[in-house]
Amino acid sequence: MRYGIAIDTGNCMACYNCYMACKDEHCGFSTAVSAPQPHENHPWIQIYDYERGNDNRRIKTATVPTPCSHCADAPCAKAAKNCAVYTRPDGIVIIDPVKAKGQKAIADACPIGAISWNEELALPQKCTMCAHLLDEGYREPRCVEACPNDALVFGDLDDPDSEIARRIAAGRVTQLEALEGIRTNVVHLNIPTVFLAGSVYLPDDEVAIGAVVTLRGEDGEEIAVRTNDFGDWEAEWLRKGAVYDIRIELSGYRAETLHVCADTDRFVGEVLLGKE
């Protein structure tokens, strides 16, 4: 058995229920695997909000809940002395609240900043995946229990029939960049890559409805979308840094081509299609 959490960022609506449930469970209470969490700051699950887009006409946001990833080969464990960080048989990574005292290097070693340094207790602290509750027979950690939008799923990663395994198998795994190459027991799904968007107009300031917008990458990748009832189009999940030729076509009008680098989320502008 290997416990894990799948985090579907596409379902997160930044309600902070997970954050509050974590605080409710750990603030002011010691457990067998953790000292009390401070009441202020020190989030054991952080909610990162990203603004996407370069133009006020096309701004989107992405929300990425980020607890400790419970790495299989944890950098924090490598930085710890006296086995102050250990991995349980079920895969949960624990910072020993006694042995870790004074070891700030444990917090500094985390590549995603998921370990807080408790100045008052001189102790590194982080998400325990509510191991104390699981040991008592609870079905899931408090953060998962509190999520109203099914953005957090808990279960056995080694069981292919478990809900978490099915969600990961069917989803788009998009791990945090800082954890590239590291096997983790917290798996992120649907963290956005890059989008390109634009608007298409016809003479007399009419919008072009149903125009075909085809994006062709240098490696042969091809994505086709159509403009909506407002003449707008958008292509999501592009490869960051890739260069695309964008061809815009509508029957009865001259096609137009753009050459755009998807280095960031971008509104590429307005295109006017002239009559043939």
NORFENLIN-V495111 format. One record per pair of residues at least 24 apart in sequence whose C-alpha atoms are under 7 Angstrom apart, sorted by the first residue. I is the first residue (numbers start at 1). J is the second residue. D is the distance in Angstrom with one decimal. If there is no record, write none. Layout:
# NORFENLIN-V495111
i: (I I)
j: (J J)
d: (D D)
This chain:
# NORFENLIN-V495111
i: (1 1 1 2 2 2 2 2 3 3 3 3 3 3 3 4 4 4 4 4 4 5 5 5 5 5 5 5 6 6 6 6 6 6 6 7 7 7 7 7 7 8 8 8 8 8 9 9 9 9 9 9 10 11 11 11 12 12 12 14 17 17 18 18 18 18 19 19 21 21 21 22 22 31 32 33 33 33 33 34 35 42 44 44 44 52 53 53 53 54 54 54 55 58 67 67 68 68 68 69 69 69 70 70 70 71 71 71 71 72 72 75 75 76 76 76 76 79 79 79 80 92 93 94 95 100 111 112 192 193 193 193 193 194 194 194 194 194 194 194 194 195 195 195 195 195 195 195 196 196 196 196 196 196 196 197 197 197 197 197 197 198 198 198 198 198 198 198 199 199 199 199 199 199 200 200 200 200 200 201 201 201 201 202 202 202 203 207 211 211 211 212 212 212 213 213 213 213 214 214 214 215 215 215 215 216 216 216 217 217 217 217 218 218 240 252)
j: (90 156 158 90 91 156 157 158 90 91 92 155 156 157 185 154 155 156 157 185 186 152 153 154 155 185 186 187 152 153 154 164 186 187 188 151 152 153 187 188 189 151 152 188 189 190 63 64 151 189 190 191 190 149 150 151 63 149 151 63 146 147 143 144 146 147 45 143 142 143 146 142 143 132 132 94 96 97 132 97 97 116 114 126 127 265 265 266 267 265 266 267 267 267 114 127 114 126 127 184 185 186 184 185 186 182 183 184 185 183 184 109 110 106 107 109 110 105 106 109 106 129 128 128 125 124 178 178 237 237 238 239 240 236 237 238 239 240 262 264 265 234 235 236 237 238 265 266 234 235 236 265 266 267 268 233 234 235 266 267 268 232 233 234 267 268 269 270 231 232 233 269 270 271 231 232 270 271 272 231 271 272 273 272 273 274 274 231 248 249 250 248 249 250 246 247 248 249 246 247 248 244 245 246 247 244 245 246 242 243 244 245 243 244 264 276)
d: (5.6 5.9 5.9 4.6 5.2 5.3 5.5 5.8 5.7 6.0 6.8 5.6 4.8 6.0 6.8 5.8 5.8 6.3 6.0 4.6 5.4 6.5 5.4 4.5 6.7 6.6 4.7 6.3 5.8 5.1 6.5 6.3 5.8 4.8 5.9 5.6 4.8 6.6 6.1 4.8 5.9 4.8 6.5 6.1 4.6 6.0 6.1 5.5 6.5 6.1 5.7 5.9 5.8 6.1 6.7 4.9 6.3 6.7 5.4 6.4 5.8 6.1 4.1 6.8 5.7 6.0 5.9 6.9 5.8 5.7 6.4 6.3 6.0 6.7 6.5 6.8 6.5 6.8 6.8 5.5 5.9 5.6 6.8 5.2 5.0 5.9 4.7 5.3 6.7 6.7 5.4 6.3 6.0 6.4 6.0 6.3 5.1 6.6 5.7 5.6 6.0 4.7 5.7 5.4 6.4 6.8 5.9 4.2 6.2 5.5 5.6 5.9 6.3 4.9 7.0 5.2 5.8 6.2 5.5 6.5 5.7 6.9 7.0 6.1 6.8 6.9 5.9 6.4 6.4 5.3 6.2 6.7 6.4 6.2 5.6 5.2 6.6 5.8 6.6 6.0 5.0 6.9 5.5 4.3 6.2 6.1 4.9 6.5 5.8 5.4 6.7 6.0 5.0 5.9 6.8 5.5 4.2 6.3 6.4 4.8 6.0 5.8 5.6 6.6 5.4 5.3 5.2 5.9 5.4 4.3 6.2 6.4 4.7 6.3 5.2 6.4 5.7 4.8 5.9 6.6 6.1 4.8 6.3 5.6 5.3 6.7 6.6 4.8 6.7 5.6 4.8 5.7 5.2 6.4 6.7 5.7 4.6 6.6 5.6 5.2 6.6 5.8 5.7 4.5 6.6 5.3 5.2 6.5 6.8 6.0 4.6 6.6 6.5 6.8 6.9 5.9)
